[in-house]
Amino acid sequence: MSTTKNAKLLDEVRNVMRLKHYSIHTERTYCDWIKQYVKFHKMHDRSELMTSPESKVEEFLSNLAIRRNVAVSTQNQAMNALVFLYKQVLEAPLQKTVDAVRSSKNRKIPVVLSQDEVKLIITLLEGVPRLVVKLLYGSGLRITEALRLRVQDIDFEYKQLTVRSGKGNKDRVTTFPSSLETELKLHLQRVKLVHEQDLSAGYGAVYLPHALNKKYPHAEKEWGWQYAFPARTLSTDPRSGVTRRHHIDQSVINKSIKGAVRRLNITKRVSAHTFRHSFATHLLQRGTDIRTIQALLGHNDLETTMIYTHVLNQGGQGTVSPLDDLDL
């Protein structure tokens, strides 16, 4: 398929995804898989997409497993992108079962930090990265969930966080570390000053999911809807062209974590997600019930949560955040 035709197909994919309110990250991921699929089969015309699509998809997915040795989740992601392409964009759903060679890459045991290691890393962090990492460990959040937190999602009185549209587009409630209350309130006071300055300058609106901005026309400028961790500068939304203040970029947090780990000479491969793994494992060590941890993490399947029992398989009650044990 020519570059021009390929671009046109991807434009169609983007348009359909935006109509169905997919996130911009999913949009980019699906477009990348579709681009790889077209390139793999050296397609030059749209009609080639419609010729024996099941066998083409099967060959592409098998190649991912055999030659590229991708993880099961990666192969599933590619499959989802192609199913979306045929069903939602080309309106020609795959009719036969796709019997591709399945990836057999074993699930890795998660890297877990000790409480002392967590404490040392947090001690070396400053500002927003310090706050975010405390939430990753203290509430078991994914980094995207932490950065997308809105002011109204933080309930100081009930000591809980509401995660909106998490993985699988699900909402959930998780624990909030009481030891973080004062520090986070001071941070939000500074954020509110920035928001008020934005309003004075004619800005102050924030991105609202789906059609909420139409249903609640003034909500986008309300304090409760603002991101808890906004970016330092205003930016232009790549979809709408509207200038807003988005949330801080993941790279800021990741760089700070890497810097602290390097300074401490910790040999483990530590990422933002490591603090979520550590949250779950340390709760297990304290005797928290595995199903409670499953709910806090937002896992669909208990088997996903069971991977943390490689450290210690205990039962018990109590979901007070492990951050409160650190005496920071």
C-alpha positions in Angstrom: 0.0 0.0 0.0 1.5 3.4 -1.0 2.5 5.9 1.7 -0.5 8.1 0.8 -3.0 5.2 0.9 -1.5 3.9 4.1 -1.8 7.4 5.7 -5.5 7.6 4.5 -6.2 4.2 6.1 -4.6 5.3 9.4 -6.6 8.5 9.3 -9.8 6.4 9.1 -8.6 4.3 12.0 -8.0 7.5 14.1 -11.3 8.9 13.2 -13.2 5.8 14.2 -11.2 5.5 17.5 -11.9 9.1 18.4 -15.6 8.6 17.8 -15.5 5.6 20.1 -13.5 7.5 22.7 -10.4 5.4 22.7 -7.4 7.0 24.5 -4.7 8.6 22.5 -2.2 6.0 23.7 -4.4 3.1 22.4 -4.8 5.0 19.2 -1.1 5.3 18.6 -0.5 1.7 19.6 -3.2 0.3 17.2 -2.0 2.5 14.3 1.5 1.2 14.8 0.4 -2.4 14.7 -1.7 -1.8 11.6 1.2 -0.1 9.9 3.4 -3.1 10.8 0.8 -5.5 9.4 0.5 -3.7 6.1 4.3 -3.5 5.8 4.8 -7.2 6.7 2.5 -8.3 3.8 3.8 -5.6 1.5 0.3 -4.6 0.6 -0.1 -1.9 -2.1 -3.9 -1.6 -2.3 -6.8 -1.8 0.0 -8.2 -4.7 -1.8 -5.3 -6.8 -0.6 -6.5 -6.2 2.9 -9.7 -7.9 2.0 -8.2 -11.0 0.3 -8.0 -14.0 2.8 -7.8 -11.6 5.8 -7.8 -14.5 8.3 -4.8 -16.2 6.8 -2.9 -12.8 6.6 -3.7 -12.1 10.3 -2.7 -15.6 11.3 0.6 -15.4 9.4 1.4 -12.0 10.9 0.6 -13.1 14.5 2.6 -16.3 14.1 5.6 -14.3 12.9 5.4 -12.3 16.1 5.5 -15.4 18.2 8.1 -17.4 16.2 10.6 -14.9 14.9 10.1 -11.9 17.2 9.4 -13.9 20.3 7.0 -11.3 21.7 5.2 -11.8 25.0 1.6 -13.1 25.1 0.2 -9.7 26.0 2.0 -8.1 23.1 0.6 -10.6 20.6 -2.9 -10.1 22.1 -2.5 -6.4 21.6 -1.6 -6.8 17.9 -4.6 -9.2 17.5 -6.9 -6.6 19.1 -5.6 -3.9 16.7 -6.3 -6.0 13.7 -9.7 -7.2 14.9 -10.6 -3.5 15.4 -9.3 -2.7 11.9 -11.5 -5.2 10.1 -14.6 -4.9 12.3 -14.8 -1.2 13.0 -12.9 0.5 10.2 -13.3 -1.8 7.1 -16.6 -3.1 8.4 -15.6 -6.7 7.3 -15.2 -8.7 10.6 -12.9 -11.7 10.5 -15.2 -14.7 9.8 -13.0 -17.6 10.6 -11.0 -18.5 13.7 -7.5 -17.1 13.6 -5.3 -20.1 14.5 -2.0 -18.4 14.9 1.0 -19.9 16.8 0.6 -18.5 20.3 3.4 -16.8 22.2 4.7 -19.0 24.9 7.0 -16.5 26.6 6.6 -17.1 30.4 5.3 -14.4 32.6 8.2 -12.8 34.5 8.2 -12.7 38.3 7.8 -9.0 39.1 10.8 -7.1 40.6 10.0 -6.2 44.2 11.8 -3.7 46.4 12.3 -4.2 50.1 10.8 -1.5 52.4 14.3 -0.2 53.1 14.9 0.2 49.4 11.6 2.0 48.8 12.4 4.3 51.7 15.9 5.1 50.4 14.6 5.8 46.9 11.8 8.1 48.1 14.3 10.0 50.3 16.4 10.9 47.3 13.4 12.2 45.3 12.1 15.7 45.4 9.0 17.7 44.4 6.3 16.1 42.2 8.3 12.9 41.5 8.5 12.2 45.2 4.7 12.7 45.6 3.9 10.5 42.6 6.2 7.7 43.7 4.7 7.8 47.2 1.3 7.2 45.5 2.6 4.5 43.3 3.8 2.6 46.4 1.2 3.8 48.9 -1.8 3.2 46.8 -0.7 0.6 44.2 -1.3 2.8 41.2 0.0 2.4 37.7 1.9 5.5 36.6 -0.8 6.6 34.1 -3.4 6.3 36.8 -1.4 8.5 39.2 -0.8 11.2 36.6 -4.4 11.2 35.5 -5.8 11.8 39.0 -8.2 14.7 39.2 -8.4 16.8 42.4 -11.9 15.4 43.1 -10.6 11.8 42.9 -8.7 12.3 46.2 -10.8 11.8 49.2 -8.9 12.9 52.3 -11.7 12.2 54.7 -12.3 8.6 53.7 -8.6 8.0 53.0 -9.3 6.7 49.5 -8.5 7.4 45.8 -10.9 6.8 43.0 -9.2 5.6 39.8 -11.2 6.6 36.8 -11.1 4.6 33.5 -8.2 2.4 34.6 -6.9 -0.5 32.6 -9.9 -2.1 30.9 -11.7 1.2 31.2 -12.8 0.4 34.7 -13.2 2.6 37.8 -12.0 1.4 41.2 -11.3 2.7 44.7 -8.0 2.1 46.4 -6.4 3.1 49.7 -4.8 6.5 50.4 -1.9 6.8 52.7 -2.8 9.1 55.6 0.9 10.0 56.0 0.8 11.7 52.6 -2.2 14.0 53.5 -0.3 17.2 54.6 2.2 17.0 51.8 -0.4 16.5 49.1 -2.7 19.2 50.4 0.2 21.7 50.3 1.0 20.6 46.7 -2.7 21.1 45.7 -2.6 24.6 47.1 0.2 25.4 44.7 -1.6 23.7 41.9 -4.7 25.8 42.6 -2.7 29.0 42.4 -1.5 28.0 38.9 -5.0 27.1 37.9 -6.2 30.6 39.0 -3.4 32.2 37.0 -4.5 30.2 33.9 -8.1 31.3 34.3 -7.0 34.9 34.6 -5.0 34.5 31.3 -8.0 33.1 29.5 -7.1 29.4 29.9 -7.8 27.1 32.8 -9.7 24.4 30.9 -8.7 20.8 31.2 -9.4 17.8 29.0 -12.7 16.0 29.9 -13.4 12.4 28.9 -16.0 11.6 26.2 -18.9 14.0 26.0 -18.7 15.4 29.6 -17.7 18.8 28.3 -20.9 19.0 26.4 -23.0 17.7 29.2 -21.3 20.0 31.7 -20.1 23.0 29.7 -18.4 24.7 32.6 -16.8 21.7 34.2 -13.6 21.9 32.2 -12.6 25.0 34.2 -13.8 23.8 37.6 -11.2 23.1 40.3 -12.3 19.6 41.0 -11.7 18.5 37.4 -8.1 19.7 37.3 -5.2 17.3 37.2 -3.5 16.8 40.6 -0.2 16.7 38.8 -0.3 19.3 36.0 2.4 20.0 33.5 4.6 23.1 34.0 3.5 24.6 30.6 0.4 24.8 28.5 0.2 22.6 25.4 -1.9 22.1 22.4 -4.1 19.0 22.3 -3.1 17.0 19.2 -6.7 16.0 18.5 -8.7 19.1 19.1 -6.1 21.8 18.7 -7.2 23.4 22.0 -4.5 24.9 24.3 -4.8 23.4 27.8 -2.7 22.4 30.7 -2.3 18.6 30.5 -0.9 16.3 33.3 2.8 15.9 33.8 4.6 13.6 31.4 5.6 10.1 32.5 9.2 10.7 31.5 9.7 13.2 34.3 8.9 10.6 36.9 10.8 7.8 35.2 14.0 10.0 35.0 13.8 10.8 38.6 13.4 7.2 39.6 16.3 6.1 37.4 18.5 8.8 38.9 17.8 7.8 42.5 18.3 4.1 41.7 21.6 4.8 40.1 22.8 6.9 43.0 21.9 4.1 45.4 23.7 1.5 43.3 20.6 -0.7 43.4 21.1 -3.5 40.9 17.4 -4.4 40.5 15.7 -3.2 37.3 13.5 -0.6 38.9 10.7 1.2 37.0 7.6 3.1 38.1 5.7 -0.1 38.0 8.1 -1.7 40.5 6.4 0.3 43.3 3.0 -1.1 42.4 4.5 -4.6 42.6 6.1 -3.7 45.9 2.8 -2.4 47.2 1.0 -5.7 46.5 3.9 -7.9 47.9 4.2 -5.9 51.1 0.5 -6.0 51.7 0.7 -9.8 51.4 3.6 -9.9 53.8 1.4 -8.0 56.3 -1.4 -10.5 56.0 -3.8 -8.7 53.7 -6.2 -11.1 51.9 -5.3 -11.8 48.3 -8.8 -10.9 47.0 -8.6 -7.5 48.8 -5.3 -6.9 47.0 -6.9 -8.0 43.7 -9.6 -5.3 44.2 -7.1 -2.6 45.1 -5.0 -3.3 42.1 -8.0 -3.6 39.7 -7.2 -7.1 38.4 -9.9 -8.9 36.5 -8.4 -12.3 37.2 -7.2 -13.5 40.6 -4.4 -15.5 38.9 -2.9 -12.1 37.9 -2.7 -11.2 41.6 -1.5 -14.6 42.7 1.9 -13.9 41.1 2.8 -11.9 44.2 2.4 -15.0 46.4 5.9 -16.0 45.3 7.1 -13.9 48.3 4.7 -15.0 50.9 1.2 -16.6 50.8 -0.7 -15.4 53.8 -4.3 -14.6 54.7 -5.7 -11.9 56.9 -7.4 -8.5 57.0 -6.5 -4.9 56.9 -5.7 -2.5 54.0 -3.9 0.4 55.7 -1.3 1.6 53.2 2.2 0.2 53.6 3.5 3.8 53.1 2.3 4.5 56.6 4.9 2.0 58.0 7.9 4.0 56.7 7.7 6.9 59.1 8.9 9.4 56.5 
